[in-house]
Amino acid sequence: MGKAESVDIILGILYAVAAVMFFVVSYVYFIKRFKRNKMLAVNDVTLTTSRYDIYESKTQFLIELSKPLEVTLTLLDENEKEVEVLLVKELEAQENVVDFDPTSYQDGIYYLSLKTKGTSILRKINIGKH
């Protein structure tokens, strides 16, 4: 093997190592940024329902916000199709209570969808005796 071939092999190895390092650094940067944005979203909005999420009579949901946000709360059926928009409103940075009366809906599995800018929460609930 000649001197030129040895140099080419060494340069090839260095390029490969540099490429791998670039991908590793990019991946780590992406993961850190994603986790930080996810944590900000989790801290900004919280939707609290009852412990067992089974409803037969009037109840309330608690939406906690760390800053004022436009909130859309929608009831979806078991196929995640919209049944009714329960709330579309700019809410204050505080605990906000939303009244919910499930008596006008058929018994079954439903989902609550809460959306704000940058946050989407989907929570499964049961209406009726299950």
Summary of the structure (lengths in Angstrom):
residues: 130
radius of gyration: 25.1
end to end distance: 77.2
largest distance: 85.5
contacts: 332
relative contact order: 0.18
helix: 35%
strand: 42%
